Every structure is written in structure tokens, then in C-alpha cells.
Amino acid sequence: MRVNLKINKKNLDLIKSGLKKTEWREPSEYNKKLLFEFKEDGKRHGNENIKEIEFVNGYRKDADRLIVEVKRIRLVKFSRDIEIKEDNFKALEGQFSIEITLGDIVNN
């Protein structure tokens, strides 16, 4: 299964270059519904059926697109302030974020 996510140009270029191996998303209701599923234990888990993400920079028909393999999706709570420069990401202690571990680029 493949899902589409909008992404800004800087992050798209970082993924293309191979520097950015993780995409971080706000745990909004939309993102949780799109990226997670409920299991028998009654908890949400990263949707293992999502094998690829198509990142799209903008809404135009000719917008830059990049299809990337997905290794893992999980919800993370940070125990301290963190900055990951290669991922263009910052978070504060106690903040939650969706971590999408990226694999190989399928198209470029």
C-alpha cells in the first residue's frame, strides 16, 4: 500500500540526497488515521501495510514527487529536548511525534 504526504522542498531535497532517513510528522488526527491501525490489543500501531510513501511538494499536477520505501512507523515521546539537523527536526521534552523510518528511494 502507498500513501501520499505533502512535504516542503527542503525536506524533499534532503530525502533525495540520502541525508534524511526519517520523516517526522505531527500526531494530528489526520496523520494518526492515515498512518496507524488498531490491533487486537486495542492500541494503535504503525500500519504495516504501508510499504511506500509518495512525498509531493505542493498541489500542482507537475509538483516534485518522490516515492520512498517505509521501514517503520511509530509514535515517539521525547524524554528530552532534541534537534536532528540531518532530518531538519526539533522537538521539546514531552512532545509526541510520528516517526517514519525511510528505506530506499523507489523513483527519483
Residue frames relative to the residue before (quaternion, step in Angstrom):
aa qw qx qy qz dx dy dz
M 1.0000 0.0000 0.0000 0.0000 0.00 0.00 0.00
R 0.1574 -0.7757 0.6071 0.0710 3.55 -1.10 0.78
V 0.1225 -0.7652 0.6275 0.0757 3.57 -1.08 0.80
N 0.3587 -0.7121 0.5642 0.2143 3.54 -1.27 0.51
L 0.0057 -0.7751 0.6318 -0.0028 3.55 -1.06 0.83
K 0.4179 -0.6677 0.5546 0.2682 3.55 -1.06 0.78
I 0.0044 -0.7935 0.6074 -0.0369 3.56 -1.09 0.77
N 0.4651 -0.6716 0.4885 0.3066 3.56 -1.07 0.65
K 0.6971 -0.5141 0.3208 0.3831 3.56 -1.27 0.55
K 0.6430 0.5391 -0.3315 0.4313 3.60 0.91 -0.89
N 0.7008 0.4554 -0.2754 0.4751 3.59 0.85 -0.95
L 0.6095 0.5414 -0.3494 0.4620 3.59 1.05 -0.70
D 0.6710 0.4938 -0.2918 0.4699 3.59 0.93 -0.89
L 0.6294 0.5281 -0.3339 0.4620 3.62 1.05 -0.71
I 0.6424 0.4992 -0.3209 0.4850 3.60 1.03 -0.75
K 0.6433 0.5328 -0.3170 0.4492 3.59 0.93 -0.92
S 0.6930 0.4869 -0.2743 0.4554 3.57 0.98 -0.87
G 0.5028 -0.6639 0.4171 0.3639 3.58 1.23 -0.35
L 0.5090 0.6592 -0.4184 0.3625 3.60 1.24 -0.05
K 0.7437 0.3694 -0.1996 0.5202 3.57 0.94 -0.92
K 0.0803 -0.8251 0.5591 -0.0111 3.56 -0.51 1.25
T 0.7435 0.2929 -0.1747 0.5752 3.56 1.33 -0.12
E 0.1733 -0.7464 0.6329 0.1111 3.55 -0.98 0.88
W 0.1919 -0.7834 0.5864 0.0744 3.54 -0.89 1.01
R 0.0538 -0.8044 0.5916 -0.0111 3.55 -0.92 0.95
E 0.5320 -0.5970 0.4964 0.3380 3.53 -1.18 0.66
P 0.4175 -0.7216 0.4890 0.2567 3.61 -0.92 0.83
S 0.0833 0.8019 -0.5791 0.1209 3.57 0.66 1.13
E 0.6621 -0.4886 0.3719 0.4297 3.57 -1.24 0.30
Y 0.6251 0.5436 -0.3363 0.4479 3.59 1.00 -0.82
N 0.7029 0.4646 -0.2751 0.4631 3.60 0.79 -1.01
K 0.6461 0.5104 -0.3298 0.4619 3.59 0.98 -0.76
K 0.6552 0.5066 -0.3109 0.4664 3.59 0.98 -0.82
L 0.6829 0.4994 -0.2722 0.4584 3.58 1.04 -0.86
L 0.8187 0.3366 -0.1202 0.4494 3.58 0.83 -1.03
F 0.7441 0.3612 -0.2095 0.5214 3.60 1.24 -0.28
E 0.1339 -0.7551 0.6332 0.1044 3.53 -1.35 0.32
F 0.4648 -0.6523 0.5165 0.3027 3.56 -1.22 0.50
K 0.2369 -0.7590 0.5934 0.1252 3.56 -1.01 0.88
E 0.7467 -0.4056 0.2914 0.4394 3.55 -1.36 0.04
D 0.6472 0.5298 -0.3237 0.4423 3.60 1.12 -0.60
G 0.5420 -0.6537 0.3791 0.3677 3.59 1.31 0.03
K 0.6212 0.5357 -0.3351 0.4634 3.59 1.30 0.02
R 0.4928 -0.6257 0.5143 0.3181 3.53 -1.31 0.42
H 0.0405 -0.7692 0.6377 -0.0024 3.51 -1.05 0.88
G 0.6272 -0.5123 0.4107 0.4188 3.57 -1.22 0.44
N 0.4750 -0.6869 0.4737 0.2795 3.57 -0.87 0.96
E 0.2916 -0.7957 0.5123 0.1387 3.58 -0.36 1.27
N 0.5689 0.5914 -0.3817 0.4253 3.61 1.25 -0.21
I 0.5894 0.5466 -0.3764 0.4606 3.59 1.23 -0.33
K 0.0989 -0.8263 0.5544 -0.0020 3.55 -0.42 1.27
E 0.7955 0.1148 -0.0412 0.5935 3.57 1.22 -0.57
I 0.1708 -0.7325 0.6459 0.1302 3.51 -1.30 0.52
E 0.2129 -0.7320 0.6319 0.1400 3.53 -1.02 0.87
F 0.1844 -0.7756 0.5987 0.0778 3.54 -0.49 1.25
V 0.0781 -0.7973 0.5985 -0.0030 3.56 -0.86 1.02
N 0.2569 -0.7689 0.5713 0.1285 3.57 -0.83 1.05
G 0.8342 0.0679 -0.0992 0.5381 3.56 0.01 1.30
Y 0.5513 -0.6400 0.4558 0.2804 3.51 -1.37 -0.09
R 0.4883 0.6661 -0.4393 0.3533 3.60 1.25 -0.07
K 0.6026 -0.5689 0.4155 0.3749 3.57 -1.18 0.52
D 0.7445 0.3734 -0.2125 0.5110 3.59 1.08 -0.68
A 0.2758 0.7831 -0.5098 0.2253 3.61 1.20 0.48
D 0.5784 -0.5643 0.4564 0.3724 3.57 -1.21 0.59
R 0.0572 -0.7897 0.6108 -0.0101 3.54 -1.00 0.95
L 0.0150 -0.7793 0.6265 -0.0033 3.52 -1.18 0.64
I 0.1768 -0.7759 0.5988 0.0898 3.58 -0.78 1.05
V 0.0280 -0.8145 0.5760 -0.0641 3.55 -0.73 1.15
E 0.5046 -0.6308 0.5011 0.3104 3.57 -1.09 0.76
V 0.2664 -0.7330 0.6041 0.1634 3.55 -1.22 0.61
K 0.2487 -0.7733 0.5681 0.1319 3.57 -0.81 1.03
R 0.7988 -0.1228 0.1325 0.5738 3.58 0.94 -0.92
I 0.1206 -0.7461 0.6502 0.0779 3.52 -1.25 0.64
R 0.1742 0.7852 -0.5800 0.1291 3.58 -0.82 0.96
L 0.4456 -0.6496 0.5484 0.2808 3.51 -1.34 0.37
V 0.1160 -0.8084 0.5770 0.0125 3.57 -0.81 1.06
K 0.1355 -0.7372 0.6542 0.1013 3.56 -1.13 0.77
F 0.3301 -0.7782 0.5062 0.1709 3.57 -0.70 1.10
S 0.3226 -0.7658 0.5335 0.1576 3.55 -0.88 1.02
R 0.7678 0.1131 -0.0991 0.6228 3.58 1.34 -0.01
D 0.6251 -0.4911 0.4200 0.4378 3.56 -1.28 0.20
I 0.0394 -0.8150 0.5774 -0.0277 3.56 -0.97 0.84
E 0.0265 -0.7549 0.6545 0.0332 3.54 -1.23 0.63
I 0.0689 -0.7767 0.6261 0.0032 3.55 -0.78 1.09
K 0.2889 -0.8187 0.4715 0.1546 3.55 -0.01 1.33
E 0.6752 0.5007 -0.3143 0.4412 3.61 0.89 -0.85
D 0.6973 0.4177 -0.2646 0.5189 3.60 1.24 -0.37
N 0.3502 -0.7444 0.4924 0.2840 3.58 1.32 -0.09
F 0.5255 0.6406 -0.3656 0.4241 3.56 0.99 0.97
K 0.0149 -0.7600 0.6497 -0.0023 3.53 -1.16 0.82
A 0.0224 0.7802 -0.6250 0.0103 3.55 -1.17 0.66
L 0.3783 -0.7134 0.5475 0.2193 3.52 -1.21 0.58
E 0.6562 -0.4946 0.3946 0.4112 3.54 -1.26 0.46
G 0.7993 0.2749 -0.2268 0.4839 3.56 -0.94 0.97
Q 0.5577 0.6128 -0.3847 0.4068 3.58 1.26 -0.27
F 0.2986 -0.7197 0.5983 0.1870 3.55 -1.21 0.65
S 0.0440 0.7767 -0.6281 0.0163 3.54 -1.20 0.58
I 0.4088 -0.6634 0.5592 0.2830 3.55 -1.22 0.50
E 0.1792 -0.7821 0.5932 0.0660 3.54 -0.77 1.10
I 0.0638 -0.7731 0.6309 0.0119 3.56 -0.77 1.11
T 0.2034 -0.7805 0.5824 0.1019 3.57 -0.44 1.23
L 0.2591 -0.8103 0.5172 0.0939 3.53 -0.64 1.22
G 0.2907 -0.7347 0.5884 0.1715 3.53 -1.20 0.66
D 0.8169 -0.2133 0.1882 0.5017 3.54 -1.03 -0.85
I 0.4905 -0.6062 0.5358 0.3238 3.52 -1.29 0.48
V 0.3417 -0.7541 0.5319 0.1777 3.56 -0.81 1.06
N 0.7827 0.0334 -0.0244 0.6210 3.59 1.06 -0.76
N 0.0503 -0.8048 0.5903 0.0376 3.58 -1.16 0.40
